Amino acid sequence: MNKKIERYGVNAVERPSIKATKNLDLSGVYGQQIVKSETKLALRTHKKTFQKLANM
């Protein structure tokens, strides 16, 4: 990948890998709100898919 970038005259930079340190807690009120909003989004985005599954 570095050679691809260097073709365009840009120097490749080594970047450190960053590990996730924060845990997501879905047990509280805010967690329930996150789950509800994500569920609504998924249902709205994939409406036809869920309708097909319901009719199987």
PQR file with spaces between the fields and no chain letter, atoms N, CA, C, O and H, PARSE charges and radii, in Angstrom:
ATOM       1  N    MET     1       0.825   -1.185    0.000 -0.4000 1.5000
ATOM       2  CA   MET     1       0.000    0.000    0.000 -0.0000 2.0000
ATOM       3  C    MET     1       0.870    1.250    0.000  0.5500 1.7000
ATOM       4  O    MET     1       0.508    2.254   -0.614 -0.5500 1.4000
ATOM       5  N    ASN     2       2.000    1.202    0.674 -0.4000 1.5000
ATOM       6  CA   ASN     2       2.872    2.375    0.734 -0.0000 2.0000
ATOM       7  C    ASN     2       3.389    2.757   -0.643  0.5500 1.7000
ATOM       8  O    ASN     2       3.548    3.941   -0.943 -0.5500 1.4000
ATOM       9  H    ASN     2       2.294    0.387    1.173  0.4000 1.0000
ATOM      10  N    LYS     3       3.651    1.765   -1.480 -0.4000 1.5000
ATOM      11  CA   LYS     3       4.150    2.062   -2.817 -0.0000 2.0000
ATOM      12  C    LYS     3       3.077    2.729   -3.662  0.5500 1.7000
ATOM      13  O    LYS     3       3.387    3.576   -4.499 -0.5500 1.4000
ATOM      14  H    LYS     3       3.522    0.803   -1.236  0.4000 1.0000
ATOM      15  N    LYS     4       1.826    2.361   -3.454 -0.4000 1.5000
ATOM      16  CA   LYS     4       0.728    2.994   -4.186 -0.0000 2.0000
ATOM      17  C    LYS     4       0.637    4.474   -3.847  0.5500 1.7000
ATOM      18  O    LYS     4       0.418    5.304   -4.729 -0.5500 1.4000
ATOM      19  H    LYS     4       1.574    1.672   -2.774  0.4000 1.0000
ATOM      20  N    ILE     5       0.801    4.801   -2.593 -0.4000 1.5000
ATOM      21  CA   ILE     5       0.720    6.196   -2.150 -0.0000 2.0000
ATOM      22  C    ILE     5       1.918    6.983   -2.648  0.5500 1.7000
ATOM      23  O    ILE     5       1.783    8.133   -3.064 -0.5500 1.4000
ATOM      24  H    ILE     5       0.979    4.127   -1.876  0.4000 1.0000
ATOM      25  N    GLU     6       3.077    6.370   -2.608 -0.4000 1.5000
ATOM      26  CA   GLU     6       4.294    7.064   -3.014 -0.0000 2.0000
ATOM      27  C    GLU     6       4.329    7.362   -4.507  0.5500 1.7000
ATOM      28  O    GLU     6       5.079    8.238   -4.937 -0.5500 1.4000
ATOM      29  H    GLU     6       3.187    5.435   -2.271  0.4000 1.0000
ATOM      30  N    ARG     7       3.538    6.655   -5.304 -0.4000 1.5000
ATOM      31  CA   ARG     7       3.462    6.950   -6.736 -0.0000 2.0000
ATOM      32  C    ARG     7       2.941    8.364   -6.992  0.5500 1.7000
ATOM      33  O    ARG     7       3.305    9.001   -7.980 -0.5500 1.4000
ATOM      34  H    ARG     7       2.930    5.943   -4.955  0.4000 1.0000
ATOM      35  N    TYR     8       2.098    8.837   -6.104 -0.4000 1.5000
ATOM      36  CA   TYR     8       1.501   10.156   -6.263 -0.0000 2.0000
ATOM      37  C    TYR     8       2.316   11.269   -5.612  0.5500 1.7000
ATOM      38  O    TYR     8       1.866   12.413   -5.547 -0.5500 1.4000
ATOM      39  H    TYR     8       1.802    8.320   -5.301  0.4000 1.0000
ATOM      40  N    GLY     9       3.495   10.942   -5.139 -0.4000 1.5000
ATOM      41  CA   GLY     9       4.373   11.947   -4.564 -0.0000 2.0000
ATOM      42  C    GLY     9       4.107   12.255   -3.103  0.5500 1.7000
ATOM      43  O    GLY     9       4.534   13.295   -2.601 -0.5500 1.4000
ATOM      44  H    GLY     9       3.860   10.013   -5.192  0.4000 1.0000
ATOM      45  N    VAL    10       3.406   11.366   -2.416 -0.4000 1.5000
ATOM      46  CA   VAL    10       3.099   11.566   -1.000 -0.0000 2.0000
ATOM      47  C    VAL    10       3.921   10.572   -0.206  0.5500 1.7000
ATOM      48  O    VAL    10       3.971    9.388   -0.538 -0.5500 1.4000
ATOM      49  H    VAL    10       3.059   10.522   -2.823  0.4000 1.0000
ATOM      50  N    ASN    11       4.562   11.052    0.838 -0.4000 1.5000
ATOM      51  CA   ASN    11       5.357   10.165    1.683 -0.0000 2.0000
ATOM      52  C    ASN    11       4.451    9.350    2.589  0.5500 1.7000
ATOM      53  O    ASN    11       3.543    9.891    3.220 -0.5500 1.4000
ATOM      54  H    ASN    11       4.521   12.014    1.109  0.4000 1.0000
ATOM      55  N    ALA    12       4.698    8.052    2.652 -0.4000 1.5000
ATOM      56  CA   ALA    12       3.923    7.169    3.513 -0.0000 2.0000
ATOM      57  C    ALA    12       4.391    7.342    4.951  0.5500 1.7000
ATOM      58  O    ALA    12       5.586    7.459    5.219 -0.5500 1.4000
ATOM      59  H    ALA    12       5.436    7.613    2.139  0.4000 1.0000
ATOM      60  N    VAL    13       3.432    7.355    5.870 -0.4000 1.5000
ATOM      61  CA   VAL    13       3.725    7.542    7.286 -0.0000 2.0000
ATOM      62  C    VAL    13       3.256    6.314    8.051  0.5500 1.7000
ATOM      63  O    VAL    13       2.135    5.843    7.858 -0.5500 1.4000
ATOM      64  H    VAL    13       2.460    7.260    5.652  0.4000 1.0000
ATOM      65  N    GLU    14       4.110    5.803    8.910 -0.4000 1.5000
ATOM      66  CA   GLU    14       3.730    4.678    9.756 -0.0000 2.0000
ATOM      67  C    GLU    14       2.869    5.200   10.902  0.5500 1.7000
ATOM      68  O    GLU    14       3.267    6.108   11.632 -0.5500 1.4000
ATOM      69  H    GLU    14       5.021    6.185    9.066  0.4000 1.0000
ATOM      70  N    ARG    15       1.699    4.620   11.046 -0.4000 1.5000
ATOM      71  CA   ARG    15       0.787    5.051   12.102 -0.0000 2.0000
ATOM      72  C    ARG    15       0.645    3.930   13.134  0.5500 1.7000
ATOM      73  O    ARG    15       0.584    2.756   12.771 -0.5500 1.4000
ATOM      74  H    ARG    15       1.376    3.882   10.453  0.4000 1.0000
ATOM      75  N    PRO    16       0.594    4.291   14.413 -0.5600 1.5000
ATOM      76  CA   PRO    16       0.444    3.256   15.443  0.2800 2.0000
ATOM      77  C    PRO    16      -0.985    2.719   15.449  0.5500 1.7000
ATOM      78  O    PRO    16      -1.932    3.455   15.170 -0.5500 1.4000
ATOM      79  N    SER    17      -1.136    1.442   15.767 -0.4000 1.5000
ATOM      80  CA   SER    17      -2.481    0.878   15.875 -0.0000 2.0000
ATOM      81  C    SER    17      -3.046    1.264   17.244  0.5500 1.7000
ATOM      82  O    SER    17      -2.366    1.141   18.262 -0.5500 1.4000
ATOM      83  H    SER    17      -0.367    0.844   15.994  0.4000 1.0000
ATOM      84  N    ILE    18      -4.277    1.724   17.255 -0.4000 1.5000
ATOM      85  CA   ILE    18      -4.917    2.170   18.486 -0.0000 2.0000
ATOM      86  C    ILE    18      -5.943    1.111   18.891  0.5500 1.7000
ATOM      87  O    ILE    18      -6.827    0.759   18.109 -0.5500 1.4000
ATOM      88  H    ILE    18      -4.830    1.824   16.428  0.4000 1.0000
ATOM      89  N    LYS    19      -5.818    0.618   20.098 -0.4000 1.5000
ATOM      90  CA   LYS    19      -6.730   -0.399   20.597 -0.0000 2.0000
ATOM      91  C    LYS    19      -7.883    0.273   21.334  0.5500 1.7000
ATOM      92  O    LYS    19      -7.706    1.306   21.980 -0.5500 1.4000
ATOM      93  H    LYS    19      -5.101    0.905   20.733  0.4000 1.0000
ATOM      94  N    ALA    20      -9.062   -0.329   21.228 -0.4000 1.5000
ATOM      95  CA   ALA    20     -10.238    0.197   21.905 -0.0000 2.0000
ATOM      96  C    ALA    20     -10.086    0.023   23.412  0.5500 1.7000
ATOM      97  O    ALA    20      -9.686   -1.041   23.883 -0.5500 1.4000
ATOM      98  H    ALA    20      -9.205   -1.169   20.704  0.4000 1.0000
ATOM      99  N    THR    21     -10.405    1.067   24.159 -0.4000 1.5000
ATOM     100  CA   THR    21     -10.281    1.002   25.611 -0.0000 2.0000
ATOM     101  C    THR    21     -11.617    1.218   26.308  0.5500 1.7000
ATOM     102  O    THR    21     -11.731    0.965   27.507 -0.5500 1.4000
ATOM     103  H    THR    21     -10.730    1.931   23.777  0.4000 1.0000
ATOM     104  N    LYS    22     -12.633    1.682   25.579 -0.4000 1.5000
ATOM     105  CA   LYS    22     -13.909    2.004   26.196 -0.0000 2.0000
ATOM     106  C    LYS    22     -14.893    0.850   25.987  0.5500 1.7000
ATOM     107  O    LYS    22     -15.037    0.345   24.874 -0.5500 1.4000
ATOM     108  H    LYS    22     -12.541    1.888   24.604  0.4000 1.0000
ATOM     109  N    ASN    23     -15.557    0.444   27.047 -0.4000 1.5000
ATOM     110  CA   ASN    23     -16.576   -0.596   26.965 -0.0000 2.0000
ATOM     111  C    ASN    23     -17.945    0.058   26.883  0.5500 1.7000
ATOM     112  O    ASN    23     -18.193    1.073   27.535 -0.5500 1.4000
ATOM     113  H    ASN    23     -15.440    0.854   27.951  0.4000 1.0000
ATOM     114  N    LEU    24     -18.819   -0.512   26.095 -0.4000 1.5000
ATOM     115  CA   LEU    24     -20.152    0.021   25.925 -0.0000 2.0000
ATOM     116  C    LEU    24     -21.098   -0.705   26.865  0.5500 1.7000
ATOM     117  O    LEU    24     -21.250   -1.924   26.775 -0.5500 1.4000
ATOM     118  H    LEU    24     -18.618   -1.336   25.566  0.4000 1.0000
ATOM     119  N    ASP    25     -21.740    0.037   27.771 -0.4000 1.5000
ATOM     120  CA   ASP    25     -22.666   -0.540   28.736 -0.0000 2.0000
ATOM     121  C    ASP    25     -24.089   -0.254   28.276  0.5500 1.7000
ATOM     122  O    ASP    25     -24.512    0.901   28.241 -0.5500 1.4000
ATOM     123  H    ASP    25     -21.617    1.027   27.844  0.4000 1.0000
ATOM     124  N    LEU    26     -24.824   -1.299   27.925 -0.4000 1.5000
ATOM     125  CA   LEU    26     -26.191   -1.131   27.432 -0.0000 2.0000
ATOM     126  C    LEU    26     -27.237   -1.480   28.485  0.5500 1.7000
ATOM     127  O    LEU    26     -28.415   -1.619   28.158 -0.5500 1.4000
ATOM     128  H    LEU    26     -24.480   -2.238   27.953  0.4000 1.0000
ATOM     129  N    SER    27     -26.829   -1.623   29.738 -0.4000 1.5000
ATOM     130  CA   SER    27     -27.764   -2.070   30.768 -0.0000 2.0000
ATOM     131  C    SER    27     -28.605   -0.942   31.351  0.5500 1.7000
ATOM     132  O    SER    27     -29.686   -1.211   31.877 -0.5500 1.4000
ATOM     133  H    SER    27     -25.872   -1.510   30.004  0.4000 1.0000
ATOM     134  N    GLY    28     -28.163    0.293   31.282 -0.4000 1.5000
ATOM     135  CA   GLY    28     -28.884    1.401   31.898 -0.0000 2.0000
ATOM     136  C    GLY    28     -29.930    2.002   30.988  0.5500 1.7000
ATOM     137  O    GLY    28     -30.256    1.447   29.939 -0.5500 1.4000
ATOM     138  H    GLY    28     -27.286    0.511   30.855  0.4000 1.0000
ATOM     139  N    VAL    29     -30.453    3.143   31.401 -0.4000 1.5000
ATOM     140  CA   VAL    29     -31.477    3.848   30.637 -0.0000 2.0000
ATOM     141  C    VAL    29     -30.916    4.314   29.304  0.5500 1.7000
ATOM     142  O    VAL    29     -31.578    4.200   28.273 -0.5500 1.4000
ATOM     143  H    VAL    29     -30.188    3.594   32.254  0.4000 1.0000
ATOM     144  N    TYR    30     -29.710    4.832   29.323 -0.4000 1.5000
ATOM     145  CA   TYR    30     -29.094    5.298   28.080 -0.0000 2.0000
ATOM     146  C    TYR    30     -28.801    4.131   27.133  0.5500 1.7000
ATOM     147  O    TYR    30     -28.898    4.276   25.915 -0.5500 1.4000
ATOM     148  H    TYR    30     -29.172    4.925   30.161  0.4000 1.0000
ATOM     149  N    GLY    31     -28.450    2.994   27.691 -0.4000 1.5000
ATOM     150  CA   GLY    31     -28.206    1.811   26.881 -0.0000 2.0000
ATOM     151  C    GLY    31     -29.471    1.342   26.186  0.5500 1.7000
ATOM     152  O    GLY    31     -29.442    0.958   25.017 -0.5500 1.4000
ATOM     153  H    GLY    31     -28.372    2.877   28.681  0.4000 1.0000
ATOM     154  N    GLN    32     -30.590    1.374   26.914 -0.4000 1.5000
ATOM     155  CA   GLN    32     -31.869    0.990   26.318 -0.0000 2.0000
ATOM     156  C    GLN    32     -32.251    1.956   25.206  0.5500 1.7000
ATOM     157  O    GLN    32     -32.804    1.548   24.184 -0.5500 1.4000
ATOM     158  H    GLN    32     -30.614    1.686   27.864  0.4000 1.0000
ATOM     159  N    GLN    33     -31.958    3.222   25.405 -0.4000 1.5000
ATOM     160  CA   GLN    33     -32.259    4.231   24.391 -0.0000 2.0000
ATOM     161  C    GLN    33     -31.426    3.995   23.128  0.5500 1.7000
ATOM     162  O    GLN    33     -31.925    4.155   22.014 -0.5500 1.4000
ATOM     163  H    GLN    33     -31.509    3.553   26.235  0.4000 1.0000
ATOM     164  N    ILE    34     -30.171    3.619   23.303 -0.4000 1.5000
ATOM     165  CA   ILE    34     -29.301    3.320   22.159 -0.0000 2.0000
ATOM     166  C    ILE    34     -29.835    2.119   21.394  0.5500 1.7000
ATOM     167  O    ILE    34     -29.891    2.142   20.165 -0.5500 1.4000
ATOM     168  H    ILE    34     -29.765    3.489   24.208  0.4000 1.0000
ATOM     169  N    VAL    35     -30.230    1.065   22.112 -0.4000 1.5000
ATOM     170  CA   VAL    35     -30.740   -0.141   21.467 -0.0000 2.0000
ATOM     171  C    VAL    35     -32.026    0.167   20.701  0.5500 1.7000
ATOM     172  O    VAL    35     -32.196   -0.298   19.574 -0.5500 1.4000
ATOM     173  H    VAL    35     -30.185    1.047   23.111  0.4000 1.0000
ATOM     174  N    LYS    36     -32.925    0.935   21.291 -0.4000 1.5000
ATOM     175  CA   LYS    36     -34.184    1.278   20.623 -0.0000 2.0000
ATOM     176  C    LYS    36     -33.942    2.089   19.368  0.5500 1.7000
ATOM     177  O    LYS    36     -34.549    1.821   18.330 -0.5500 1.4000
ATOM     178  H    LYS    36     -32.787    1.313   22.207  0.4000 1.0000
ATOM     179  N    SER    37     -33.061    3.079   19.448 -0.4000 1.5000
ATOM     180  CA   SER    37     -32.821    3.930   18.283 -0.0000 2.0000
ATOM     181  C    SER    37     -32.135    3.154   17.161  0.5500 1.7000
ATOM     182  O    SER    37     -32.457    3.354   15.990 -0.5500 1.4000
ATOM     183  H    SER    37     -32.568    3.297   20.290  0.4000 1.0000
ATOM     184  N    GLU    38     -31.196    2.273   17.502 -0.4000 1.5000
ATOM     185  CA   GLU    38     -30.529    1.466   16.481 -0.0000 2.0000
ATOM     186  C    GLU    38     -31.499    0.457   15.855  0.5500 1.7000
ATOM     187  O    GLU    38     -31.417    0.172   14.661 -0.5500 1.4000
ATOM     188  H    GLU    38     -30.934    2.111   18.453  0.4000 1.0000
ATOM     189  N    THR    39     -32.414   -0.079   16.667 -0.4000 1.5000
ATOM     190  CA   THR    39     -33.411   -1.014   16.147 -0.0000 2.0000
ATOM     191  C    THR    39     -34.341   -0.314   15.176  0.5500 1.7000
ATOM     192  O    THR    39     -34.649   -0.850   14.112 -0.5500 1.4000
ATOM     193  H    THR    39     -32.480    0.153   17.637  0.4000 1.0000
ATOM     194  N    LYS    40     -34.792    0.879   15.534 -0.4000 1.5000
ATOM     195  CA   LYS    40     -35.664    1.647   14.638 -0.0000 2.0000
ATOM     196  C    LYS    40     -34.956    1.955   13.330  0.5500 1.7000
ATOM     197  O    LYS    40     -35.559    1.875   12.260 -0.5500 1.4000
ATOM     198  H    LYS    40     -34.542    1.314   16.399  0.4000 1.0000
ATOM     199  N    LEU    41     -33.699    2.301   13.410 -0.4000 1.5000
ATOM     200  CA   LEU    41     -32.919    2.602   12.204 -0.0000 2.0000
ATOM     201  C    LEU    41     -32.796    1.372   11.314  0.5500 1.7000
ATOM     202  O    LEU    41     -32.957    1.465   10.097 -0.5500 1.4000
ATOM     203  H    LEU    41     -33.209    2.366   14.279  0.4000 1.0000
ATOM     204  N    ALA    42     -32.511    0.220   11.916 -0.4000 1.5000
ATOM     205  CA   ALA    42     -32.377   -1.015   11.143 -0.0000 2.0000
ATOM     206  C    ALA    42     -33.702   -1.395   10.498  0.5500 1.7000
ATOM     207  O    ALA    42     -33.728   -1.812    9.340 -0.5500 1.4000
ATOM     208  H    ALA    42     -32.380    0.144   12.905  0.4000 1.0000
ATOM     209  N    LEU    43     -34.805   -1.255   11.234 -0.4000 1.5000
ATOM     210  CA   LEU    43     -36.115   -1.580   10.683 -0.0000 2.0000
ATOM     211  C    LEU    43     -36.491   -0.634    9.547  0.5500 1.7000
ATOM     212  O    LEU    43     -37.108   -1.051    8.567 -0.5500 1.4000
ATOM     213  H    LEU    43     -34.784   -0.916   12.175  0.4000 1.0000
ATOM     214  N    ARG    44     -36.123    0.626    9.678 -0.4000 1.5000
ATOM     215  CA   ARG    44     -36.437    1.602    8.640 -0.0000 2.0000
ATOM     216  C    ARG    44     -35.567    1.380    7.404  0.5500 1.7000
ATOM     217  O    ARG    44     -36.042    1.505    6.275 -0.5500 1.4000
ATOM     218  H    ARG    44     -35.622    0.964   10.474  0.4000 1.0000
ATOM     219  N    THR    45     -34.311    1.054    7.617 -0.4000 1.5000
ATOM     220  CA   THR    45     -33.372    0.875    6.511 -0.0000 2.0000
ATOM     221  C    THR    45     -33.670   -0.392    5.717  0.5500 1.7000
ATOM     222  O    THR    45     -33.583   -0.390    4.489 -0.5500 1.4000
ATOM     223  H    THR    45     -33.925    0.952    8.534  0.4000 1.0000
ATOM     224  N    HIS    46     -34.021   -1.473    6.409 -0.4000 1.5000
ATOM     225  CA   HIS    46     -34.214   -2.775    5.766 -0.0000 2.0000
ATOM     226  C    HIS    46     -35.672   -3.206    5.846  0.5500 1.7000
ATOM     227  O    HIS    46     -35.963   -4.359    6.162 -0.5500 1.4000
ATOM     228  H    HIS    46     -34.092   -1.475    7.406  0.4000 1.0000
ATOM     229  N    LYS    47     -36.578   -2.298    5.563 -0.4000 1.5000
ATOM     230  CA   LYS    47     -38.003   -2.548    5.715 -0.0000 2.0000
ATOM     231  C    LYS    47     -38.481   -3.729    4.864  0.5500 1.7000
ATOM     232  O    LYS    47     -39.200   -4.597    5.360 -0.5500 1.4000
ATOM     233  H    LYS    47     -36.341   -1.361    5.306  0.4000 1.0000
ATOM     234  N    LYS    48     -38.088   -3.766    3.599 -0.4000 1.5000
ATOM     235  CA   LYS    48     -38.532   -4.836    2.702 -0.0000 2.0000
ATOM     236  C    LYS    48     -37.984   -6.194    3.136  0.5500 1.7000
ATOM     237  O    LYS    48     -38.676   -7.207    3.025 -0.5500 1.4000
ATOM     238  H    LYS    48     -37.504   -3.061    3.196  0.4000 1.0000
ATOM     239  N    THR    49     -36.765   -6.220    3.621 -0.4000 1.5000
ATOM     240  CA   THR    49     -36.160   -7.471    4.060 -0.0000 2.0000
ATOM     241  C    THR    49     -36.941   -8.065    5.222  0.5500 1.7000
ATOM     242  O    THR    49     -37.204   -9.268    5.242 -0.5500 1.4000
ATOM     243  H    THR    49     -36.203   -5.398    3.710  0.4000 1.0000
ATOM     244  N    PHE    50     -37.314   -7.230    6.193 -0.4000 1.5000
ATOM     245  CA   PHE    50     -38.059   -7.730    7.338 -0.0000 2.0000
ATOM     246  C    PHE    50     -39.473   -8.135    6.948  0.5500 1.7000
ATOM     247  O    PHE    50     -40.033   -9.059    7.538 -0.5500 1.4000
ATOM     248  H    PHE    50     -37.100   -6.253    6.176  0.4000 1.0000
ATOM     249  N    GLN    51     -40.057   -7.461    5.968 -0.4000 1.5000
ATOM     250  CA   GLN    51     -41.379   -7.861    5.483 -0.0000 2.0000
ATOM     251  C    GLN    51     -41.307   -9.239    4.812  0.5500 1.7000
ATOM     252  O    GLN    51     -42.191  -10.072    5.014 -0.5500 1.4000
ATOM     253  H    GLN    51     -39.602   -6.711    5.488  0.4000 1.0000
ATOM     254  N    LYS    52     -40.277   -9.476    4.030 -0.4000 1.5000
ATOM     255  CA   LYS    52     -40.102  -10.785    3.382 -0.0000 2.0000
ATOM     256  C    LYS    52     -39.901  -11.884    4.425  0.5500 1.7000
ATOM     257  O    LYS    52     -40.448  -12.979    4.291 -0.5500 1.4000
ATOM     258  H    LYS    52     -39.559   -8.800    3.866  0.4000 1.0000
ATOM     259  N    LEU    53     -39.120  -11.593    5.456 -0.4000 1.5000
ATOM     260  CA   LEU    53     -38.899  -12.591    6.506 -0.0000 2.0000
ATOM     261  C    LEU    53     -40.179  -12.881    7.270  0.5500 1.7000
ATOM     262  O    LEU    53     -40.422  -14.022    7.663 -0.5500 1.4000
ATOM     263  H    LEU    53     -38.676  -10.704    5.565  0.4000 1.0000
ATOM     264  N    ALA    54     -41.000  -11.861    7.483 -0.4000 1.5000
ATOM     265  CA   ALA    54     -42.250  -12.051    8.209 -0.0000 2.0000
ATOM     266  C    ALA    54     -43.232  -12.896    7.418  0.5500 1.7000
ATOM     267  O    ALA    54     -44.049  -13.604    8.008 -0.5500 1.4000
ATOM     268  H    ALA    54     -40.803  -10.934    7.164  0.4000 1.0000
ATOM     269  N    ASN    55     -43.171  -12.836    6.098 -0.4000 1.5000
ATOM     270  CA   ASN    55     -44.102  -13.571    5.263 -0.0000 2.0000
ATOM     271  C    ASN    55     -43.645  -14.987    4.938  0.5500 1.7000
ATOM     272  O    ASN    55     -44.377  -15.721    4.275 -0.5500 1.4000
ATOM     273  H    ASN    55     -42.508  -12.260    5.618  0.4000 1.0000
ATOM     274  N    MET    56     -42.478  -15.387    5.376 -0.4000 1.5000
ATOM     275  CA   MET    56     -41.955  -16.730    5.062 -0.0000 2.0000
ATOM     276  C    MET    56     -42.687  -17.792    5.859  0.5500 1.7000
ATOM     277  O    MET    56     -42.387  -18.978    5.729 -0.5500 1.4000
ATOM     278  H    MET    56     -41.883  -14.791    5.915  0.4000 1.0000
